[in-house]
Amino acid sequence: MIGLRADMDALPIEEATGAAWSSRTTGVMHACGHDGHTAMLLGAARELAEARAFDGTAVVVFQPAEEGGGGGKAMVDDGLMERFGINEIYAMHTEPGLPIGQFATACGPLAASADGFRIRIDGKGAHGASPHVSVDPLVVGANVLLALQTIVSRNVHPRQCAVVTVGWMAGGKAGNVIPQSAEMGGTARTYDPGTRDLIEGRVTSIAQRIAEAYGARATVTYKRMFPPTVNHGRETAFAVSVARSLVGDAHVNDALEPLMGSEDFAFMLEARPGNIMLIGNGDSASVHDARFDFNDDAIPFGVAYFRAIVEGRMPL
């Protein structure tokens, strides 16, 4: 039994495409192509139902909450695979910059894990003219931020890939007041489970020990969100063969460099073997950009691909 998955959710972005089909909901748009993914799967489901040119059952999976909501994990935890008897599962994702009619994937890691962390530094506030009586959480935080950048350069094995990024830091509201506390938040990405463990431990240790050295206290909240998205060997070879049968060898890249973005289809690939394939969106703005527009010219290729997956895996 084959599962075909498409994500459905939008993003909290005000659309700036100016297209006649722009989002009618203020502050919300399909900036990651999920509307296109859904359209392609609906089209494939219709053709499969009408043609009935396969021997078995195809389960079409429309997943909510991919964008940070953990929808994939929720569906797996709810027994999706067991309830519907899914043995293998396949998905697609639009890829700006890849020409229309082209596909790309790879065996093994295709997207990174995604973890989030938040660090609170509690010090001792004071007047800006009396820093000697303070424990300045901004100074502590600045040192923590810089030290976190040594995790990848000095702790992660050179053969592994990882990213540790602090995206925001906040504390205080006046130039002449040393605040009582400061906070920062960031993300960590890697393809390797061991490296993921290492990063979590080092983020916590660095923050707490530097804060202690300055007489402050650091509280670290570290949240594991998405695991790495890892394509399975046999299923990836099959997916590549299907794509090549549709568009030819020259238009299918089976050795795509892994991406540092994350994808919660990873939870489904942990539960069952399968593959996620990138499909070309042509020359467009990047995903998560207010100017992104899914290219409808990709839809026939996506429909044909999903249909061929089912008919090729479960032939009459």
C-alpha positions in Angstrom: 0.0 0.0 0.0 1.4 3.4 -1.1 1.0 6.7 0.6 1.2 10.0 -1.2 1.5 13.1 0.9 0.9 16.8 0.3 1.1 19.6 2.9 -1.6 22.2 2.9 -0.9 25.0 5.3 0.0 28.7 4.5 2.4 31.2 6.2 1.9 34.4 8.2 3.1 36.6 5.4 1.4 39.5 3.6 1.4 38.5 -0.1 3.2 40.9 -2.5 2.9 39.1 -5.8 0.1 41.4 -7.1 -1.3 38.4 -8.9 -5.1 38.2 -9.6 -5.1 35.0 -7.5 -3.4 36.5 -4.5 -4.5 35.5 -1.0 -7.7 37.2 0.1 -6.8 36.7 3.8 -4.8 39.6 5.2 -1.4 38.6 6.5 -1.6 35.0 5.3 -0.3 33.5 2.0 0.9 30.3 0.3 4.5 31.3 0.3 5.9 27.7 0.2 3.9 26.1 -2.6 1.7 24.0 -0.4 -1.4 25.0 -2.5 0.5 23.6 -5.5 1.4 20.4 -3.7 -2.3 19.9 -2.8 -3.4 20.6 -6.3 -1.0 18.1 -7.8 -2.0 15.4 -5.3 -5.7 16.1 -6.0 -5.1 15.8 -9.7 -3.2 12.6 -9.3 -5.9 11.1 -7.0 -8.6 12.0 -9.6 -6.7 10.3 -12.4 -5.8 7.3 -10.4 -9.5 6.9 -9.4 -10.7 7.2 -13.0 -8.1 5.0 -14.6 -7.8 2.3 -12.0 -4.6 1.1 -13.7 -2.9 -0.3 -10.6 -3.3 -3.3 -8.3 -3.5 -2.2 -4.7 -4.5 0.8 -2.6 -3.1 4.4 -2.8 -3.6 6.5 0.3 -3.7 10.3 -0.3 -2.5 12.1 2.7 -3.3 15.8 3.1 -1.2 17.1 6.0 -1.8 20.2 8.0 0.6 22.3 10.0 3.9 21.6 8.2 5.2 25.1 8.9 6.4 24.6 12.5 3.3 23.0 13.7 4.5 19.4 13.7 1.5 18.2 11.6 3.6 15.3 10.3 4.5 14.0 13.7 0.9 14.4 14.9 -0.4 12.3 12.1 2.2 9.6 12.6 1.5 9.6 16.4 -2.2 9.3 15.6 -1.5 6.0 13.8 -1.7 7.2 10.2 0.6 4.4 8.9 -1.1 1.6 10.9 -4.7 2.7 10.4 -4.4 2.9 6.6 -1.8 0.1 6.1 0.8 2.3 4.5 4.0 0.5 3.6 5.8 3.2 1.7 5.2 6.9 1.4 6.2 9.6 -1.2 6.1 13.4 -1.3 7.1 16.3 -3.5 8.1 19.9 -2.8 8.4 22.8 -5.1 11.9 24.2 -5.8 12.4 27.8 -7.1 15.4 28.0 -9.4 15.0 24.4 -10.7 13.5 24.6 -14.2 9.9 23.5 -14.9 9.8 19.9 -15.8 12.9 18.9 -13.8 13.2 16.9 -10.6 15.9 16.6 -8.0 16.4 14.4 -5.0 19.1 12.2 -3.3 19.5 9.1 -1.3 20.1 9.7 2.4 19.8 13.1 4.1 17.9 15.7 2.0 17.0 18.3 4.7 18.4 19.1 8.1 17.0 18.7 11.5 15.6 21.9 13.0 15.9 22.7 16.7 15.1 26.0 18.5 16.7 27.4 21.6 16.0 30.3 23.9 18.5 31.6 26.5 17.6 33.9 29.4 20.4 35.7 31.3 19.5 36.9 34.7 22.0 39.4 36.1 21.8 42.5 38.3 20.4 45.8 37.0 21.9 49.2 37.7 22.1 52.8 36.5 24.2 53.1 33.4 26.5 55.4 35.3 27.2 52.7 37.9 28.2 49.6 35.9 30.5 48.5 38.8 27.5 47.5 40.9 25.8 45.6 38.2 26.0 42.1 36.7 25.3 43.2 33.1 23.2 40.6 31.3 23.9 42.3 28.0 27.6 41.8 28.3 27.1 38.2 29.4 24.7 37.6 26.6 27.1 39.1 24.0 29.8 36.7 25.2 27.4 33.8 25.1 26.4 34.7 21.6 30.0 34.8 20.4 30.9 31.6 22.1 28.0 29.7 20.6 29.7 30.4 17.2 32.6 28.1 18.3 30.4 25.0 18.5 30.5 24.4 14.7 34.2 25.5 14.3 35.6 23.8 17.3 33.3 21.0 18.5 31.6 19.6 15.4 33.6 17.1 13.4 35.0 18.7 10.2 33.2 16.1 8.1 29.8 16.9 9.5 27.7 19.9 8.6 25.9 22.0 11.2 24.6 25.5 11.7 24.1 27.4 15.0 22.4 30.7 14.5 21.3 33.3 17.0 18.5 35.2 15.3 17.5 37.7 18.0 18.7 39.2 21.3 16.7 41.6 23.5 17.2 43.3 26.8 16.6 46.7 28.3 14.8 49.8 26.9 16.9 52.8 27.9 20.4 53.8 27.1 21.2 54.7 30.7 19.8 51.6 32.4 21.6 48.3 32.7 18.7 45.8 32.6 18.1 43.0 35.1 17.9 40.4 32.3 18.4 39.7 28.6 17.2 37.0 26.2 18.2 35.5 22.9 16.9 32.9 20.6 18.2 30.8 17.7 18.2 27.7 15.6 20.5 24.7 15.2 20.6 22.5 12.1 22.5 19.3 11.2 22.0 16.0 9.3 23.6 13.8 12.0 21.9 12.5 15.2 25.1 12.5 17.1 26.0 16.1 16.1 22.5 17.1 17.1 23.1 15.7 20.6 26.4 17.5 20.8 25.0 20.9 19.8 22.2 20.7 22.4 24.7 19.9 25.1 27.2 22.6 24.1 24.5 25.3 23.8 23.4 24.6 27.3 26.9 24.2 28.8 28.3 27.3 27.1 25.4 29.6 28.2 25.4 28.3 31.8 29.2 28.4 32.4 29.8 31.8 30.9 26.9 33.2 32.9 28.3 31.7 36.0 31.7 33.1 35.3 30.2 36.6 35.3 28.1 36.0 38.4 24.9 35.7 36.4 22.5 32.8 35.8 21.5 31.4 32.4 18.3 29.4 31.8 18.3 27.5 28.5 15.2 26.1 26.8 16.1 23.8 24.0 13.3 22.4 21.8 13.8 19.6 19.2 11.4 20.3 16.4 12.1 18.3 13.2 14.6 15.4 12.7 16.7 15.2 9.6 14.7 14.3 6.4 16.4 11.1 5.2 15.4 9.4 2.0 15.5 5.6 1.8 17.7 3.9 -0.8 15.3 1.5 -2.6 12.4 4.0 -2.6 14.7 6.8 -3.8 16.0 4.7 -6.7 12.5 3.9 -7.7 11.4 7.5 -7.4 14.3 8.6 -9.6 13.4 5.9 -12.2 9.8 7.2 -12.3 10.9 10.8 -12.8 13.3 9.8 -15.5 10.6 7.9 -17.3 8.6 11.1 -17.4 11.1 13.7 -18.3 14.3 11.9 -19.3 17.7 11.3 -17.6 19.0 14.8 -18.3 16.2 16.5 -16.3 16.5 14.5 -13.1 19.2 15.2 -10.5 19.6 12.1 -8.3 22.6 13.6 -6.3 21.2 16.8 -4.9 23.3 18.5 -2.2 21.4 18.3 1.1 19.6 21.4 2.2 19.9 23.1 5.6 16.2 23.8 5.6 13.9 21.4 7.4 10.8 19.4 6.4 8.4 17.6 8.7 7.9 14.8 6.2 10.9 13.6 8.1 8.6 12.1 10.7 6.8 10.0 8.1 10.1 8.8 6.7 11.1 7.7 10.2 7.9 5.7 10.3 8.0 4.2 6.8 10.5 4.0 3.9 10.0 6.5 1.2 11.3 9.6 -0.7 10.6 13.3 -1.0 11.3 14.7 -4.5 11.9 18.3 -5.4 10.0 19.6 -8.5 11.0 22.6 -10.5 9.2 25.9 -10.1 11.3 27.8 -12.6 12.7 31.3 -12.1 10.7 32.6 -9.2 11.2 34.2 -5.8 12.3 31.8 -3.1 9.9 30.1 -0.8 8.9 32.0 2.3 9.2 35.2 0.3 6.2 37.6 0.0 6.7 37.6 -3.8 6.7 33.8 -4.2 4.2 32.4 -6.6 3.7 28.7 -7.3 4.1 28.1 -11.1 1.0 26.2 -12.3 3.0 24.9 -15.3 4.6 22.5 -12.8 1.2 20.9 -12.0 1.0 18.4 -14.9 4.5 17.1 -14.1 3.6 16.7 -10.4 0.3 14.9 -11.3 2.1 12.6 -13.7 4.8 11.8 -11.1 2.4 10.9 -8.3 0.3 8.8 -10.6 3.4 7.0 -12.0 4.6 6.3 -8.5 1.4 4.3 -7.7 1.1 2.6 -11.1 4.8 1.7 -11.2 4.9 0.3 -7.6 1.6 -1.6 -7.9 1.2 -2.6 -11.6 -1.8 -4.5 -12.8 
